[in-house]
């Protein structure tokens, strides 16, 4: 599960509700409700006719599988539905106990840019048996992602764009980053320009309501992880009368300005890196122990990598400082990745960059055959479209000192990112997330979350009309499944609508 590394920061260096009245049977009723668009004004929630969903076998699963697949046609623009159409790829894992079935639960794994349909295929990994007994797990690849069509596609080889040295310390390196960003954006526009204006979070939230209507449910349950919390909060704000229950896990505050989100995130990654290095210094068995000075060794290593990048396999990028920071960021998502990072850093000290390259490849979802999915391209397209505070190159650079102040190691690498400042499509209208009228929503945060720091999670819970916070003590991103306390609290709410105590703390 992945939350966006704020696109106003170093994505080119570190990528890191109102009742519709419909029943799903081709409903075309008009929604009168108006929602805050984030500018202090209001805008109507548009609705178009949606056909009932038709389930069939999945091409990628055995014929005997109980998981079913379908496509859902949704317009590029709900305000101008004749412009074009997305075909959303949808999967459903039926409830284990048909007699006790509550209904459908829409689920999203985060991103943005990650196809979510795999959550139905791998539901046993994500959700408790209690939830699987009573809910149909309905997962989909949001517009522009995964197997939904058309999908965003910009480039084939990531190394020329993300293997560059960062942060730039010379004018030559700075120009190289700007040029790479400009070329990446131009390729996105060339390959996917038709759909780039239509993949915002707001539009995906409207797709969720279309999916609800296609399923024939007046009120529906939602479970969103990471960026899925922002998507879910937007949906609950736009269509509050359709919300049966919603859980937002690994959440940050989408109402904060993008630059502030990026600063919070940089500080979160810095704190987690500090925890990793302190634990390594205190443990003589840590492979990067360095006589109890992992912190000093880390700093010296990154200076050395900046001066002389590490060679890797033929045809691949060298391990620049930018590659190395991406590798470290990958390991900050959960402490079970820390031993791998220990080994990679120790090998890098010996001149072997293969471990860091492996983590870099894991971050970008590189496949064994050297190809990539479209997650990163979709991530940037959605993030920049949502970034209403995208600035100029000069304004991006003016923020560098603020990033270094909150994150001395990670900060500069977060700050130098020009993607959204140079993005070819203007930002879309945003929604001020409040979920007013949606009823209680459970918000889950973890104490050691680098990507969505707990303080941001608390701010989201407080900004909701009726947010209920659950805090999980853990060094990882997202909290459901960490211990029985949080599993029980979330399951009781989703199944029986029994709310946890606000501020409940679940210890390991």
Rosetta blueprint (number, residue, H / E / L):
1 X L
2 X E
3 X L
4 X L
5 X L
6 X L
7 X L
8 X L
9 X L
10 X L
11 X L
12 X L
13 X L
14 X L
15 X L
16 X L
17 X L
18 X L
19 X L
20 X L
21 X L
22 X L
23 X L
24 X L
25 X L
26 X L
27 X L
28 X L
29 X L
30 X L
31 X L
32 X L
33 X L
34 X E
35 X E
36 X E
37 X L
38 X L
39 X L
40 X L
41 X L
42 X E
43 X E
44 X E
45 X L
46 X L
47 X L
48 X L
49 X L
50 X L
51 X L
52 X L
53 X L
54 X L
55 X L
56 X E
57 X L
58 X L
59 X L
60 X L
61 X L
62 X L
63 X L
64 X L
65 X L
66 X L
67 X L
68 X E
69 X E
70 X E
71 X E
72 X E
73 X E
74 X E
75 X E
76 X L
77 X L
78 X L
79 X L
80 X L
81 X L
82 X L
83 X L
84 X L
85 X E
86 X E
87 X E
88 X E
89 X E
90 X E
91 X E
92 X E
93 X E
94 X L
95 X L
96 X L
97 X L
98 X H
99 X H
100 X H
101 X L
102 X L
103 X E
104 X E
105 X E
106 X E
107 X E
108 X E
109 X L
110 X E
111 X L
112 X L
113 X L
114 X L
115 X L
116 X L
117 X L
118 X H
119 X H
120 X H
121 X H
122 X L
123 X H
124 X H
125 X H
126 X H
127 X L
128 X L
129 X H
130 X H
131 X H
132 X H
133 X H
134 X H
135 X E
136 X E
137 X E
138 X E
139 X E
140 X E
141 X E
142 X L
143 X L
144 X E
145 X L
146 X L
147 X L
148 X L
149 X E
150 X L
151 X E
152 X L
153 X L
154 X L
155 X L
156 X L
157 X L
158 X L
159 X H
160 X H
161 X H
162 X H
163 X L
164 X L
165 X L
166 X L
167 X L
168 X L
169 X L
170 X L
171 X H
172 X H
173 X H
174 X H
175 X H
176 X H
177 X H
178 X H
179 X H
180 X H
181 X H
182 X H
183 X H
184 X H
185 X H
186 X H
187 X H
188 X H
189 X H
190 X H
191 X H
192 X H
193 X H
194 X H
195 X H
196 X H
197 X L
198 X L
199 X L
200 X L
201 X H
202 X H
203 X H
204 X H
205 X H
206 X H
207 X H
208 X H
209 X H
210 X H
211 X H
212 X H
213 X H
214 X H
215 X H
216 X L
217 X L
218 X L
219 X L
220 X E
221 X E
222 X E
223 X E
224 X E
225 X E
226 X L
227 X H
228 X H
229 X H
230 X H
231 X H
232 X H
233 X H
234 X H
235 X H
236 X H
237 X H
238 X H
239 X L
240 X H
241 X H
242 X H
243 X E
244 X E
245 X E
246 X E
247 X E
248 X E
249 X E
250 X L
251 X L
252 X L
253 X L
254 X L
255 X L
256 X L
257 X L
258 X H
259 X H
260 X H
261 X H
262 X H
263 X H
264 X H
265 X H
266 X H
267 X H
268 X H
269 X H
270 X H
271 X H
272 X H
273 X H
274 X H
275 X H
276 X H
277 X H
278 X H
279 X H
280 X H
281 X H
282 X H
283 X L
284 X L
285 X L
286 X L
287 X L
288 X L
289 X L
290 X H
291 X H
292 X H
293 X L
294 X H
295 X H
296 X H
297 X H
298 X H
299 X H
300 X H
301 X H
302 X H
303 X H
304 X H
305 X H
306 X H
307 X H
308 X L
309 X L
310 X E
311 X L
312 X L
313 X L
314 X L
315 X L
316 X L
317 X L
318 X L
319 X E
320 X L
321 X H
322 X H
323 X H
324 X H
325 X H
326 X H
327 X H
328 X H
329 X H
330 X H
331 X H
332 X L
333 X L
334 X E
335 X H
336 X H
337 X H
338 X H
339 X H
340 X H
341 X H
342 X H
343 X H
344 X H
345 X H
346 X H
347 X H
348 X H
349 X H
350 X L
351 X L
352 X L
353 X L
354 X H
355 X H
356 X H
357 X H
358 X H
359 X H
360 X H
361 X H
362 X H
363 X H
364 X L
365 X L
366 X L
367 X L
368 X L
369 X L
370 X L
371 X L
372 X L
373 X L
374 X L
375 X H
376 X H
377 X H
378 X H
379 X H
380 X H
381 X H
382 X H
383 X H
384 X H
385 X H
386 X H
387 X L
388 X L
389 X L
390 X L
391 X L
392 X L
393 X H
394 X H
395 X H
396 X H
397 X H
398 X H
399 X L
400 X H
401 X H
402 X H
403 X H
404 X H
405 X H
406 X H
407 X L
408 X L
409 X L
410 X L
411 X H
412 X H
413 X H
414 X H
415 X H
416 X L
417 X L
418 X L
419 X L
420 X L
421 X L
422 X L
423 X L
424 X L
425 X L
426 X L
427 X L
428 X L
429 X L
430 X L
431 X L
432 X L
433 X L
434 X L
435 X L
436 X L
437 X L
438 X L
439 X L
440 X L
441 X E
442 X E
443 X E
444 X E
445 X E
446 X E
447 X L
448 X L
449 X L
450 X L
451 X L
452 X L
453 X L
454 X H
455 X H
456 X H
457 X H
458 X H
459 X H
460 X H
461 X H
462 X H
463 X H
464 X L
465 X L
466 X L
467 X E
468 X E
469 X E
470 X E
471 X E
472 X E
473 X L
474 X L
475 X L
476 X E
477 X L
478 X L
479 X L
480 X L
481 X L
482 X L
483 X L
484 X H
485 X H
486 X H
487 X H
488 X H
489 X H
490 X H
491 X H
492 X H
493 X H
494 X H
495 X H
496 X H
497 X L
498 X L
499 X L
500 X L
501 X L
502 X L
503 X L
504 X E
505 X E
506 X E
507 X L
508 X L
